[in-house]
Each structure stands twice: as C-alpha cells, then as structure tokens.
Amino acid sequence: MKKKIKLISKPLLSSAALKSMGKEFDDPDYLPRNLPLSAEEKQWVARSFPKRAVGRPKRGKGCKRVLVSMEKGLLQQADAFARTHKMTRSQLIARGLSLAMSA
C-alpha cells in the first residue's frame, strides 16, 4: 500500500515579501550587473569552451567563388555527369581545369 504524500498549500513567503523582492525588476531601465569573472572562472570557461575555427575547414589554400558563363546545354550535361559520378559541379569543374592545365 502506497503512502499518500501531503502537499504544502501555504506559500513559503508572504505576498508582500514577494513583491518587495522583485521591485528592482519592475524598473524598465533595469540592467543586471555583469560581474567580472574570477581567475578560476576564466580558466573553467577556457577549458570548457575552447576556441574553434569558424566556418568550413580549408582545403589547400582555401576557396574563392568565381562566376563562370556557360552554355545551358553544356551545364545540364555537366550536372548530369557530376551526379552520375557522385561529385559536385564545383568538383567537376576543378578536376577539368586541373586536367586541362596539366596537358
């Protein structure tokens, strides 16, 4: 047989005490204090959140976007070729340029 748990129905603080505790937050110009971190807290933050590089990882010397004009039919053929060979359009164009320059 389970024991019944009595719930406390009385508030722990009076309504006047609750109102006085939150008065500072009623001010529309209220700004919370930003306390400086202690040395120990700074070390914890540095360990917990190491600085990481932002964005995609670089390949080679990095990437540069270029605008290339191409005939629509050729572009469709290139996209179909890239799809069947499981590569992106950029990878196909880069490979083609490498082959053209090495010959």
C-alpha positions as CSV (number, residue, x, y, z in Angstrom):
1,M,0.0,0.0,0.0
2,K,1.4,3.4,-1.1
3,K,1.7,6.2,1.4
4,K,0.0,9.4,0.5
5,I,2.2,12.5,0.3
6,K,0.8,15.7,1.8
7,L,1.3,18.7,-0.3
8,I,2.0,22.1,1.4
9,S,-0.6,24.5,0.3
10,K,0.7,27.5,2.2
11,P,3.2,29.8,0.4
12,L,6.7,30.0,1.9
13,L,6.8,33.8,1.6
14,S,4.1,36.3,2.1
15,S,2.8,38.2,-1.0
16,A,4.3,41.5,0.4
17,A,7.7,39.8,0.7
18,L,7.5,38.5,-2.8
19,K,6.5,42.0,-4.1
20,S,9.4,43.7,-2.3
21,M,11.9,41.1,-3.7
22,G,11.0,41.7,-7.3
23,K,10.8,45.5,-7.2
24,E,14.1,46.1,-8.9
25,F,13.0,44.1,-11.9
26,D,9.9,46.3,-12.4
27,D,12.1,49.2,-13.4
28,P,12.0,49.4,-17.2
29,D,15.6,50.7,-17.2
30,Y,16.8,47.7,-15.1
31,L,20.1,46.2,-16.3
32,P,21.6,43.2,-14.5
33,R,25.1,43.7,-13.1
34,N,27.8,42.0,-15.0
35,L,30.4,41.0,-12.6
36,P,33.9,40.2,-13.9
37,L,34.9,36.6,-13.9
38,S,37.4,35.4,-11.3
39,A,40.7,33.8,-12.5
40,E,39.3,30.3,-11.6
41,E,36.1,31.0,-13.6
42,K,38.1,32.3,-16.6
43,Q,40.2,29.0,-16.6
44,W,37.0,27.0,-16.4
45,V,35.5,28.9,-19.4
46,A,38.7,28.4,-21.4
47,R,38.7,24.7,-20.7
48,S,35.0,24.2,-21.3
49,F,34.7,26.3,-24.5
50,P,38.0,26.0,-26.5
51,K,38.3,28.4,-29.4
52,R,37.5,26.8,-32.6
53,A,37.9,27.9,-36.2
54,V,34.7,29.4,-37.7
55,G,33.3,28.1,-40.9
56,R,34.3,25.2,-43.2
57,P,37.8,23.8,-42.9
58,K,40.2,25.0,-45.5
59,R,41.4,22.7,-48.3
60,G,44.7,23.6,-49.8
61,K,44.9,27.4,-49.8
62,G,41.2,27.9,-49.3
63,C,38.4,28.5,-51.8
64,K,37.4,31.5,-53.9
65,R,34.0,31.9,-55.6
66,V,34.0,32.7,-59.3
67,L,31.3,33.5,-61.7
68,V,31.5,31.5,-65.0
69,S,29.3,31.8,-68.0
70,M,28.4,28.6,-69.8
71,E,26.0,27.4,-72.4
72,K,22.8,25.9,-70.8
73,G,23.0,22.6,-72.6
74,L,26.7,22.1,-71.6
75,L,25.8,23.0,-68.0
76,Q,23.0,20.4,-68.0
77,Q,25.4,17.7,-69.3
78,A,28.0,18.6,-66.8
79,D,25.4,18.4,-63.9
80,A,24.2,15.0,-65.2
81,F,27.8,13.8,-65.4
82,A,28.7,15.0,-61.9
83,R,25.5,13.4,-60.5
84,T,26.3,10.0,-62.0
85,H,29.9,10.2,-60.7
86,K,28.8,11.4,-57.3
87,M,30.6,14.7,-57.3
88,T,29.5,18.3,-57.1
89,R,29.6,20.7,-60.0
90,S,32.5,22.6,-58.4
91,Q,34.5,19.4,-58.1
92,L,33.9,18.5,-61.8
93,I,34.9,22.0,-63.0
94,A,38.0,21.9,-60.7
95,R,39.0,18.5,-62.0
96,G,38.5,19.6,-65.6
97,L,40.7,22.7,-65.1
98,S,43.4,20.6,-63.5
99,L,43.4,18.1,-66.4
100,A,43.4,21.0,-69.0
101,M,46.3,22.7,-67.3
102,S,48.4,19.5,-66.8
103,A,48.2,18.5,-70.5
